[in-house]
Amino acid sequence: MYRKSILALSVTAAVALGAVGCGAGGGTTDTINMSLNTDPATFDPALAKGGDDFTVARLLFDTVVRKDAGNTLAGGVASSWTAEDAAHYTLTIRSGLNCSDGTPITPTVVAASLTRFAAKETGSSGRTLALGGATATFTPDDKAGTVKAELSAPWSDFLTGLTLPQAGIVCPAGLKDTKGLAAGKVAGAFSGPYSLTASQPAVSYQLSLREGYAAWPKFAKPLTGEAAKQVTLTPITDYATIATQLLAGSLDVGTVSDENVARFDGNKGFTSSVASNTTTYLLFNERPGTVFADKPELRTAVAQAIDAKAFSDIISGKRGSTILSVGSAKLACVNTDKSLLVAQDAAAASKKLTGVRFRIVGTTLLQSGNDYIAEALRNAGATVTVDSLDNANWATLTTAGGKDWDINVQGDNNQLGVLTSSLLRVMGPATEDGGRNKTGEPNKEGYGFVTKAMSEIDRNAQCSALQSAQKSFLERVDAIPLATLPATTVAAAGFDIRTFDDYLDPATLRIVK
């Protein structure tokens, strides 16, 4: 039996906490219950690192633009935007928007929040996604209603980067008290549809719809139904439990990523959608003094010991598929050349790995996969320890730098839907330097190709550079591609949540009874 644990990088189901008439049982309700995998590590959107952080950030803070279907953008806090080139942008801010304490959301407010998000010293995990290695200057004009953004170097994913939950607009009260912001204790910090009104770690988090809120995004296909007046977020980790609670009528919406999906086959009381934007791959710690630093032959041996198909079957109940890069096959410009991957060769792996000691880390939410990797490497002669940590501690450990781990079983929720999001996990600025690269090895050649791609507007030119970037990390074996982890979001009758391509947006939760 596969371990039925929920992947923290996806939005998950809700456990009903006494809400009247919620779930599949029918009746009226003004509440949606939704589960988290662990407690949020922070309520400061700029510092969000894991899926639970992203969920609460999306509900509490609006962004200037939002993702829409077909990899297009929809207006959020901004009603429109223009790009002179890949380094100069103008955002027109919607009038009449207010913070949770009534403060008007002006261009000055927007610019102040984005300046903090983009500052290297803030340490946002989304900064590199939105800017690459560039710096950004945001200039507000309250009279004209605009914010001009100027990047020190081109980055054509900039506008898409501003859809990230980490780029959520923090109101002045939150910027004045960032410690209180992180703890969720600044009542006037919120720009989004909900305010955090009650918090009990490991028990539940209560979010209340802001009275008079009217800043819903202008999606190409308008949302239907009504926003819940209350959203209760409750930690829950087990897929089987989620499926059981949905079927019992006590959950409203849930995400299941294993064989429990089959329990809903043919059941007309539920609707579902599948997203495959979560990928898994092994990352090596290549910081000076680590076992894999400057040892491509040792990294190759690890790749030779691993069966990606077996890993895929274990984590997804045979519902996933193997990948040829760090991104899914649906992403533009993703590698399709299987010859660039290291072929499985157990005998060759044993020659290099026998007697070698190293430590594997991963989230408990992929524990069965972590255990498979450890066993495969033990079979190749290595001496291995494996630590499966809760998502918050795993994210903290693997982004802190240092030498406390050697191999990371990475679960990567590609919220942007662009290849650079995942490539920056294996090249470019290290996490301890404000980037996303967990290996600690910049791979200047590969990152050079990424920055070249981001200076291009033409898609063919972008893809050519991004293929070279992928070839670089695959030949260096900085990471070992494994598999996608399909996530099926199930909604009981009377509830809805929107999936845009492979991105599930928690702020689109609606009651449609």
Secondary structure, DSSP 8 states (H G I E B T S, - for coil): ----B--TTS------SS-TT-GGG-S--SEEEEEESS--S-S-GGG--SHHHHHHHHHH---SEEEEGGGEEEESSEEEEEEEETTEEEEEE-TT-B-TTS-B--HHHHHHHHHHHH-GGG--TTHHHHHTT--EEEEEETTTTEEEEEESS--TTHHHHTTSGGG----HHHHH-HHHHHHT--TT---SSEEEEEEETTTEEEEEE-TT-------SS---SB--SEEEEEE--BHHHHHHHHHHT--SEEEE-SGGGGGGTT-TTEEEEEE--EEEEEEE--STTSTTTT-HHHHHHHHHH--HHHHHHHHHTS---B-SSSS-TTSTT----GGGS----HHHHHHHHTT-EEEEEEEGGGHHHHHHHHHHHHHTT-EEEEEEE-HHHHHHHHHS-SSS-SEEEEEEE-SS-SHHHHHTTTSSSBGGGTSSBSSS---HHHHHHHHHHHT--SHHHHHHHHHHHHHHHHHHTSEEEEEE--EEEEEETTEE--EETTEE-GGG-EE--
